[in-house]
Amino acid sequence: MENTKRYATLYWILFLLSVVAFFVLYTIIGGVCIFVLPFATTFLAKALDIM
């Protein structure tokens, strides 16, 4: 149980970092930021324990 919580915290951190990366790339280069979205959605699903 403790291991799962630790990994969930890691996935939340990675999700938040990928969202920040999305907005940074969006302001700099616009349309290419779509390449960050698969990482954001995967980390969100893992943080919510859906996957």
C-alpha distance matrix in Angstrom:
0.0 3.8 5.4 5.2 6.5 8.8 10.1 10.7 12.7 14.5 15.5 16.7 18.8 20.1 21.0 22.9 24.7 25.7 27.1 29.0 30.3 31.4 33.5 34.9 36.0 37.3 39.6 40.8 41.3 40.8 40.2 38.4 35.3 34.3 32.9 30.0 29.0 27.1 24.8 24.3 23.6 21.2 19.1 19.2 18.1 15.1 14.2 14.6 12.6 16.0 16.3
3.8 0.0 3.8 5.5 5.2 6.3 8.8 9.9 10.8 12.6 14.4 15.5 16.9 18.6 20.0 21.5 23.0 24.5 26.0 27.5 28.8 30.3 32.2 33.3 34.7 36.2 38.2 39.3 40.1 39.8 39.6 37.7 34.5 33.9 32.4 29.3 28.7 27.1 24.4 23.8 23.7 21.5 18.8 19.2 18.8 15.6 14.2 15.4 14.0 17.7 17.9
5.4 3.8 0.0 3.8 5.5 5.1 6.3 8.6 10.0 10.7 12.4 14.4 15.6 16.6 18.3 20.2 21.3 22.5 24.5 26.0 26.9 28.5 30.7 31.6 32.6 34.4 36.6 37.4 38.0 37.8 37.4 35.3 32.3 31.6 29.8 26.9 26.5 24.6 21.8 21.8 21.7 19.1 16.6 17.7 17.1 13.6 12.9 14.7 12.9 16.3 15.8
5.2 5.5 3.8 0.0 3.8 5.4 5.2 6.1 8.7 9.8 10.4 12.3 14.3 15.2 16.1 18.3 19.9 20.7 22.3 24.3 25.3 26.5 28.7 30.1 31.0 32.4 34.7 35.8 36.3 35.8 35.2 33.3 30.3 29.3 27.8 24.9 24.0 22.1 19.6 19.3 18.8 16.3 14.1 14.6 13.8 10.4 9.8 11.1 9.1 12.7 12.5
6.5 5.2 5.5 3.8 0.0 3.8 5.4 5.0 6.2 8.7 9.8 10.5 12.5 14.2 15.1 16.6 18.4 19.8 21.0 22.7 24.2 25.5 27.3 28.7 30.0 31.4 33.4 34.7 35.5 35.0 34.8 33.1 29.8 29.2 28.0 24.7 23.9 22.6 19.9 19.0 18.9 17.0 14.2 14.2 14.2 11.3 9.3 10.7 10.0 13.8 14.4
8.8 6.3 5.1 5.4 3.8 0.0 3.8 5.4 5.2 6.4 8.8 10.0 10.8 12.5 14.3 15.6 16.8 18.5 20.2 21.4 22.7 24.4 26.3 27.2 28.6 30.3 32.2 33.1 34.1 34.0 33.9 31.9 28.7 28.5 26.9 23.6 23.4 22.1 19.0 18.5 19.1 17.0 13.8 14.8 15.3 12.0 10.2 12.7 12.2 15.8 15.7
10.1 8.8 6.3 5.2 5.4 3.8 0.0 3.8 5.3 4.9 6.2 8.6 9.8 10.4 12.1 14.2 15.2 16.2 18.2 19.9 20.7 22.2 24.5 25.5 26.4 28.1 30.3 31.2 31.7 31.6 31.2 29.1 26.1 25.5 23.8 20.7 20.4 18.8 15.8 15.6 16.0 13.6 10.7 12.1 12.3 8.8 7.9 10.8 9.9 13.2 12.5
10.7 9.9 8.6 6.1 5.0 5.4 3.8 0.0 3.8 5.4 5.0 6.2 8.7 9.8 10.3 12.3 14.2 15.1 16.4 18.4 19.7 20.7 22.8 24.2 25.4 26.7 28.9 30.1 30.7 30.2 29.9 28.2 24.9 24.2 23.0 19.8 18.9 17.7 15.0 14.0 14.1 12.3 9.2 9.5 10.0 7.1 4.8 7.5 7.6 11.0 11.4
12.7 10.8 10.0 8.7 6.2 5.2 5.3 3.8 0.0 3.8 5.4 5.1 6.3 8.6 9.8 10.7 12.4 14.2 15.4 16.7 18.3 19.9 21.5 22.7 24.2 25.7 27.5 28.8 29.8 29.5 29.7 28.0 24.6 24.5 23.4 19.9 19.5 18.9 15.8 14.5 15.4 14.1 10.6 10.9 12.5 10.0 7.2 10.1 11.1 14.4 14.8
14.5 12.6 10.7 9.8 8.7 6.4 4.9 5.4 3.8 0.0 3.8 5.5 5.2 6.2 8.6 10.0 10.6 12.3 14.3 15.4 16.3 18.2 20.3 21.0 22.2 24.1 26.0 26.8 27.7 27.7 27.8 25.8 22.6 22.6 21.0 17.6 17.8 16.9 13.5 13.0 14.4 12.7 9.1 10.8 12.4 9.6 7.9 11.5 12.1 15.0 14.6
15.5 14.4 12.4 10.4 9.8 8.8 6.2 5.0 5.4 3.8 0.0 3.8 5.4 5.0 5.9 8.5 9.7 10.3 12.1 14.1 14.9 16.1 18.4 19.7 20.6 22.1 24.4 25.4 25.9 25.5 25.3 23.4 20.2 19.7 18.3 15.0 14.6 13.6 10.5 9.7 10.7 9.0 5.4 7.1 8.8 6.3 5.0 8.8 9.6 11.9 11.6
16.7 15.5 14.4 12.3 10.5 10.0 8.6 6.2 5.1 5.5 3.8 0.0 3.8 5.5 5.0 6.2 8.6 9.8 10.6 12.4 14.1 15.2 16.8 18.4 19.8 21.0 22.9 24.4 25.3 24.7 24.9 23.4 19.9 19.7 19.0 15.4 14.8 14.7 11.8 9.8 11.1 10.7 7.0 6.9 9.6 8.4 5.4 8.5 10.7 13.0 13.6
18.8 16.9 15.6 14.3 12.5 10.8 9.8 8.7 6.3 5.2 5.4 3.8 0.0 3.8 5.4 5.2 6.2 8.6 10.0 10.6 12.2 14.2 15.7 16.5 18.2 19.9 21.5 22.6 23.8 23.8 24.3 22.6 19.1 19.6 18.7 14.9 15.2 15.5 12.1 10.6 12.9 12.5 8.8 9.7 12.7 11.3 9.0 12.3 14.2 16.5 16.6
20.1 18.6 16.6 15.2 14.2 12.5 10.4 9.8 8.6 6.2 5.0 5.5 3.8 0.0 3.8 5.5 5.0 6.1 8.6 9.8 10.3 12.1 14.4 15.1 16.1 18.0 20.0 20.8 21.6 21.6 21.7 19.7 16.4 16.7 15.3 11.8 12.3 12.2 8.6 7.9 10.6 9.8 6.4 8.6 11.4 10.1 9.1 12.5 14.1 15.7 15.1
21.0 20.0 18.3 16.1 15.1 14.3 12.1 10.3 9.8 8.6 5.9 5.0 5.4 3.8 0.0 3.8 5.4 5.1 6.2 8.7 9.8 10.4 12.6 14.2 15.2 16.4 18.7 20.0 20.6 19.9 19.9 18.5 15.0 14.8 14.2 10.5 10.1 10.5 7.6 5.3 7.7 8.1 5.0 5.7 9.2 9.2 7.9 10.6 12.9 13.9 14.0
22.9 21.5 20.2 18.3 16.6 15.6 14.2 12.3 10.7 10.0 8.5 6.2 5.2 5.5 3.8 0.0 3.8 5.4 5.1 6.2 8.6 9.8 10.9 12.3 14.2 15.3 16.9 18.5 19.8 19.3 20.0 18.8 15.1 15.8 15.6 11.8 11.8 13.2 10.5 7.9 10.7 11.8 8.8 8.8 12.5 12.6 10.6 13.0 15.8 17.0 17.6
24.7 23.0 21.3 19.9 18.4 16.8 15.2 14.2 12.4 10.6 9.7 8.6 6.2 5.0 5.4 3.8 0.0 3.8 5.4 5.1 6.1 8.5 10.1 10.4 12.1 14.0 15.5 16.4 17.7 17.9 18.8 17.1 13.6 14.9 14.1 10.4 11.6 13.0 9.9 8.4 11.9 12.6 9.9 11.1 14.6 14.3 13.0 15.9 18.1 19.3 19.2
25.7 24.5 22.5 20.7 19.8 18.5 16.2 15.1 14.2 12.3 10.3 9.8 8.6 6.1 5.1 5.4 3.8 0.0 3.8 5.4 4.9 6.1 8.7 9.7 10.3 12.0 14.3 15.1 15.7 15.5 15.8 14.0 10.5 11.3 10.5 6.7 7.9 9.4 6.6 5.3 9.1 10.1 8.4 9.8 13.0 13.4 12.9 15.5 17.6 18.0 17.6
27.1 26.0 24.5 22.3 21.0 20.2 18.2 16.4 15.4 14.3 12.1 10.6 10.0 8.6 6.2 5.1 5.4 3.8 0.0 3.8 5.4 4.9 6.4 8.6 9.9 10.4 12.6 14.3 15.2 14.3 14.9 14.1 10.3 11.1 11.6 8.0 8.1 10.7 8.9 6.2 9.4 11.6 10.1 10.0 13.6 14.7 13.6 15.6 18.3 18.5 18.9
29.0 27.5 26.0 24.3 22.7 21.4 19.9 18.4 16.7 15.4 14.1 12.4 10.6 9.8 8.7 6.2 5.1 5.4 3.8 0.0 3.8 5.3 5.3 6.2 8.6 9.8 10.9 12.4 14.1 14.0 15.5 14.5 10.9 12.9 13.2 9.9 11.0 13.7 11.7 9.6 13.1 15.0 13.1 13.4 17.0 17.7 16.4 18.6 21.3 22.0 22.2
30.3 28.8 26.9 25.3 24.2 22.7 20.7 19.7 18.3 16.3 14.9 14.1 12.2 10.3 9.8 8.6 6.1 4.9 5.4 3.8 0.0 3.8 5.5 5.1 6.0 8.3 10.0 10.5 11.6 12.1 13.3 11.6 8.3 10.7 10.4 7.3 9.6 12.2 10.2 9.4 13.0 14.5 13.2 14.4 17.7 18.2 17.6 20.1 22.4 22.7 22.3
31.4 30.3 28.5 26.5 25.5 24.4 22.2 20.7 19.9 18.2 16.1 15.2 14.2 12.1 10.4 9.8 8.5 6.1 4.9 5.3 3.8 0.0 3.8 5.5 5.3 6.0 8.7 10.0 10.3 9.6 10.4 9.4 5.7 7.6 8.5 5.8 7.2 10.5 9.7 8.4 11.5 13.8 13.3 13.8 16.9 18.2 17.9 19.7 22.2 21.9 21.8
33.5 32.2 30.7 28.7 27.3 26.3 24.5 22.8 21.5 20.3 18.4 16.8 15.7 14.4 12.6 10.9 10.1 8.7 6.4 5.3 5.5 3.8 0.0 3.8 5.4 4.9 6.2 8.6 10.0 9.2 11.1 11.1 7.8 10.2 11.8 9.5 10.5 14.1 13.4 11.5 14.4 17.0 16.2 16.1 19.5 20.9 20.0 21.7 24.5 24.4 24.7
34.9 33.3 31.6 30.1 28.7 27.2 25.5 24.2 22.7 21.0 19.7 18.4 16.5 15.1 14.2 12.3 10.4 9.7 8.6 6.2 5.1 5.5 3.8 0.0 3.8 5.4 5.4 6.3 8.6 9.3 11.8 11.1 8.4 11.8 12.6 10.6 12.6 15.9 14.7 13.5 16.9 19.0 17.9 18.5 21.9 22.9 22.1 24.2 26.8 26.9 26.9
36.0 34.7 32.6 31.0 30.0 28.6 26.4 25.4 24.2 22.2 20.6 19.8 18.2 16.1 15.2 14.2 12.1 10.3 9.9 8.6 6.0 5.3 5.4 3.8 0.0 3.8 5.5 5.0 5.7 6.6 8.6 7.5 5.3 9.0 9.7 8.6 11.1 14.2 13.7 13.3 16.4 18.3 18.0 18.9 21.9 23.0 22.8 24.9 27.2 27.0 26.5
37.3 36.2 34.4 32.4 31.4 30.3 28.1 26.7 25.7 24.1 22.1 21.0 19.9 18.0 16.4 15.3 14.0 12.0 10.4 9.8 8.3 6.0 4.9 5.4 3.8 0.0 3.8 5.5 5.6 4.3 6.8 7.4 5.3 8.4 10.5 9.9 11.2 14.8 15.0 13.9 16.5 19.1 19.1 19.3 22.2 23.9 23.6 25.2 27.8 27.2 27.1
39.6 38.2 36.6 34.7 33.4 32.2 30.3 28.9 27.5 26.0 24.4 22.9 21.5 20.0 18.7 16.9 15.5 14.3 12.6 10.9 10.0 8.7 6.2 5.4 5.5 3.8 0.0 3.8 6.1 6.0 9.5 10.4 8.9 12.2 14.1 13.3 14.8 18.4 18.2 17.0 19.8 22.4 22.0 22.1 25.3 26.8 26.2 27.8 30.6 30.3 30.3
40.8 39.3 37.4 35.8 34.7 33.1 31.2 30.1 28.8 26.8 25.4 24.4 22.6 20.8 20.0 18.5 16.4 15.1 14.3 12.4 10.5 10.0 8.6 6.3 5.0 5.5 3.8 0.0 3.8 6.1 9.5 9.4 8.9 12.6 13.7 13.5 15.8 19.0 18.7 18.2 21.2 23.3 23.0 23.8 26.8 28.0 27.7 29.7 32.1 31.8 31.5
41.3 40.1 38.0 36.3 35.5 34.1 31.7 30.7 29.8 27.7 25.9 25.3 23.8 21.6 20.6 19.8 17.7 15.7 15.2 14.1 11.6 10.3 10.0 8.6 5.7 5.6 6.1 3.8 0.0 3.8 6.4 6.3 7.1 10.4 11.6 12.3 14.6 17.6 17.9 17.9 20.5 22.6 22.9 23.8 26.4 27.8 28.0 29.8 32.0 31.4 30.8
40.8 39.8 37.8 35.8 35.0 34.0 31.6 30.2 29.5 27.7 25.5 24.7 23.8 21.6 19.9 19.3 17.9 15.5 14.3 14.0 12.1 9.6 9.2 9.3 6.6 4.3 6.0 6.1 3.8 0.0 3.8 5.7 6.1 8.7 11.0 11.8 13.1 16.3 17.3 16.8 18.9 21.4 22.0 22.4 24.9 26.8 27.0 28.4 30.7 29.7 29.4
40.2 39.6 37.4 35.2 34.8 33.9 31.2 29.9 29.7 27.8 25.3 24.9 24.3 21.7 19.9 20.0 18.8 15.8 14.9 15.5 13.3 10.4 11.1 11.8 8.6 6.8 9.5 9.5 6.4 3.8 0.0 3.8 5.4 6.3 8.9 10.7 11.5 14.4 16.0 16.0 17.5 19.9 21.2 21.6 23.6 25.7 26.3 27.6 29.6 28.2 27.7
38.4 37.7 35.3 33.3 33.1 31.9 29.1 28.2 28.0 25.8 23.4 23.4 22.6 19.7 18.5 18.8 17.1 14.0 14.1 14.5 11.6 9.4 11.1 11.1 7.5 7.4 10.4 9.4 6.3 5.7 3.8 0.0 3.8 5.3 6.2 8.4 10.3 12.6 13.9 14.5 16.4 18.3 19.5 20.5 22.5 24.1 25.0 26.6 28.3 27.2 26.2
35.3 34.5 32.3 30.3 29.8 28.7 26.1 24.9 24.6 22.6 20.2 19.9 19.1 16.4 15.0 15.1 13.6 10.5 10.3 10.9 8.3 5.7 7.8 8.4 5.3 5.3 8.9 8.9 7.1 6.1 5.4 3.8 0.0 3.8 5.3 5.7 7.5 10.5 11.3 11.3 13.5 15.7 16.4 17.3 19.6 21.2 21.7 23.4 25.3 24.4 23.8
34.3 33.9 31.6 29.3 29.2 28.5 25.5 24.2 24.5 22.6 19.7 19.7 19.6 16.7 14.8 15.8 14.9 11.3 11.1 12.9 10.7 7.6 10.2 11.8 9.0 8.4 12.2 12.6 10.4 8.7 6.3 5.3 3.8 0.0 3.8 5.3 5.4 8.1 10.0 10.2 11.5 13.7 15.2 15.9 17.6 19.6 20.6 21.8 23.6 22.2 21.5
32.9 32.4 29.8 27.8 28.0 26.9 23.8 23.0 23.4 21.0 18.3 19.0 18.7 15.3 14.2 15.6 14.1 10.5 11.6 13.2 10.4 8.5 11.8 12.6 9.7 10.5 14.1 13.7 11.6 11.0 8.9 6.2 5.3 3.8 0.0 3.8 5.6 6.8 8.1 9.7 11.3 12.5 14.0 15.6 17.1 18.5 19.8 21.6 22.8 21.6 20.3
30.0 29.3 26.9 24.9 24.7 23.6 20.7 19.8 19.9 17.6 15.0 15.4 14.9 11.8 10.5 11.8 10.4 6.7 8.0 9.9 7.3 5.8 9.5 10.6 8.6 9.9 13.3 13.5 12.3 11.8 10.7 8.4 5.7 5.3 3.8 0.0 3.8 5.7 5.6 6.5 9.0 10.4 11.1 12.6 14.7 15.9 16.8 18.7 20.3 19.6 18.6
29.0 28.7 26.5 24.0 23.9 23.4 20.4 18.9 19.5 17.8 14.6 14.8 15.2 12.3 10.1 11.8 11.6 7.9 8.1 11.0 9.6 7.2 10.5 12.6 11.1 11.2 14.8 15.8 14.6 13.1 11.5 10.3 7.5 5.4 5.6 3.8 0.0 3.8 5.4 5.0 6.2 8.5 9.9 10.5 12.3 14.2 15.2 16.5 18.2 17.0 16.4
27.1 27.1 24.6 22.1 22.6 22.1 18.8 17.7 18.9 16.9 13.6 14.7 15.5 12.2 10.5 13.2 13.0 9.4 10.7 13.7 12.2 10.5 14.1 15.9 14.2 14.8 18.4 19.0 17.6 16.3 14.4 12.6 10.5 8.1 6.8 5.7 3.8 0.0 3.8 5.5 5.3 6.0 8.5 9.9 10.6 12.2 14.1 15.4 16.3 14.9 13.7
24.8 24.4 21.8 19.6 19.9 19.0 15.8 15.0 15.8 13.5 10.5 11.8 12.1 8.6 7.6 10.5 9.9 6.6 8.9 11.7 10.2 9.7 13.4 14.7 13.7 15.0 18.2 18.7 17.9 17.3 16.0 13.9 11.3 10.0 8.1 5.6 5.4 3.8 0.0 3.8 5.6 5.2 6.1 8.4 9.9 10.6 12.0 14.2 15.1 14.6 13.3
24.3 23.8 21.8 19.3 19.0 18.5 15.6 14.0 14.5 13.0 9.7 9.8 10.6 7.9 5.3 7.9 8.4 5.3 6.2 9.6 9.4 8.4 11.5 13.5 13.3 13.9 17.0 18.2 17.9 16.8 16.0 14.5 11.3 10.2 9.7 6.5 5.0 5.5 3.8 0.0 3.8 5.6 5.3 6.1 8.7 10.0 10.5 12.2 14.1 13.7 13.4
23.6 23.7 21.7 18.8 18.9 19.1 16.0 14.1 15.4 14.4 10.7 11.1 12.9 10.6 7.7 10.7 11.9 9.1 9.4 13.1 13.0 11.5 14.4 16.9 16.4 16.5 19.8 21.2 20.5 18.9 17.5 16.4 13.5 11.5 11.3 9.0 6.2 5.3 5.6 3.8 0.0 3.8 5.5 5.0 6.1 8.6 9.8 10.6 12.1 10.9 10.8
21.2 21.5 19.1 16.3 17.0 17.0 13.6 12.3 14.1 12.7 9.0 10.7 12.5 9.8 8.1 11.8 12.6 10.1 11.6 15.0 14.5 13.8 17.0 19.0 18.3 19.1 22.4 23.3 22.6 21.4 19.9 18.3 15.7 13.7 12.5 10.4 8.5 6.0 5.2 5.6 3.8 0.0 3.8 5.4 5.2 6.2 8.6 10.0 10.4 9.5 8.2
19.1 18.8 16.6 14.1 14.2 13.8 10.7 9.2 10.6 9.1 5.4 7.0 8.8 6.4 5.0 8.8 9.9 8.4 10.1 13.1 13.2 13.3 16.2 17.9 18.0 19.1 22.0 23.0 22.9 22.0 21.2 19.5 16.4 15.2 14.0 11.1 9.9 8.5 6.1 5.3 5.5 3.8 0.0 3.8 5.4 5.1 6.0 8.5 9.6 10.0 9.3
19.2 19.2 17.7 14.6 14.2 14.8 12.1 9.5 10.9 10.8 7.1 6.9 9.7 8.6 5.7 8.8 11.1 9.8 10.0 13.4 14.4 13.8 16.1 18.5 18.9 19.3 22.1 23.8 23.8 22.4 21.6 20.5 17.3 15.9 15.6 12.6 10.5 9.9 8.4 6.1 5.0 5.4 3.8 0.0 3.8 5.4 5.0 6.1 8.4 8.6 9.4
18.1 18.8 17.1 13.8 14.2 15.3 12.3 10.0 12.5 12.4 8.8 9.6 12.7 11.4 9.2 12.5 14.6 13.0 13.6 17.0 17.7 16.9 19.5 21.9 21.9 22.2 25.3 26.8 26.4 24.9 23.6 22.5 19.6 17.6 17.1 14.7 12.3 10.6 9.9 8.7 6.1 5.2 5.4 3.8 0.0 3.8 5.5 5.2 6.1 5.1 5.8
15.1 15.6 13.6 10.4 11.3 12.0 8.8 7.1 10.0 9.6 6.3 8.4 11.3 10.1 9.2 12.6 14.3 13.4 14.7 17.7 18.2 18.2 20.9 22.9 23.0 23.9 26.8 28.0 27.8 26.8 25.7 24.1 21.2 19.6 18.5 15.9 14.2 12.2 10.6 10.0 8.6 6.2 5.1 5.4 3.8 0.0 3.8 5.4 4.8 5.9 5.3
14.2 14.2 12.9 9.8 9.3 10.2 7.9 4.8 7.2 7.9 5.0 5.4 9.0 9.1 7.9 10.6 13.0 12.9 13.6 16.4 17.6 17.9 20.0 22.1 22.8 23.6 26.2 27.7 28.0 27.0 26.3 25.0 21.7 20.6 19.8 16.8 15.2 14.1 12.0 10.5 9.8 8.6 6.0 5.0 5.5 3.8 0.0 3.8 5.3 7.7 8.6
14.6 15.4 14.7 11.1 10.7 12.7 10.8 7.5 10.1 11.5 8.8 8.5 12.3 12.5 10.6 13.0 15.9 15.5 15.6 18.6 20.1 19.7 21.7 24.2 24.9 25.2 27.8 29.7 29.8 28.4 27.6 26.6 23.4 21.8 21.6 18.7 16.5 15.4 14.2 12.2 10.6 10.0 8.5 6.1 5.2 5.4 3.8 0.0 3.8 5.5 8.1
12.6 14.0 12.9 9.1 10.0 12.2 9.9 7.6 11.1 12.1 9.6 10.7 14.2 14.1 12.9 15.8 18.1 17.6 18.3 21.3 22.4 22.2 24.5 26.8 27.2 27.8 30.6 32.1 32.0 30.7 29.6 28.3 25.3 23.6 22.8 20.3 18.2 16.3 15.1 14.1 12.1 10.4 9.6 8.4 6.1 4.8 5.3 3.8 0.0 3.8 5.5
16.0 17.7 16.3 12.7 13.8 15.8 13.2 11.0 14.4 15.0 11.9 13.0 16.5 15.7 13.9 17.0 19.3 18.0 18.5 22.0 22.7 21.9 24.4 26.9 27.0 27.2 30.3 31.8 31.4 29.7 28.2 27.2 24.4 22.2 21.6 19.6 17.0 14.9 14.6 13.7 10.9 9.5 10.0 8.6 5.1 5.9 7.7 5.5 3.8 0.0 3.8
16.3 17.9 15.8 12.5 14.4 15.7 12.5 11.4 14.8 14.6 11.6 13.6 16.6 15.1 14.0 17.6 19.2 17.6 18.9 22.2 22.3 21.8 24.7 26.9 26.5 27.1 30.3 31.5 30.8 29.4 27.7 26.2 23.8 21.5 20.3 18.6 16.4 13.7 13.3 13.4 10.8 8.2 9.3 9.4 5.8 5.3 8.6 8.1 5.5 3.8 0.0
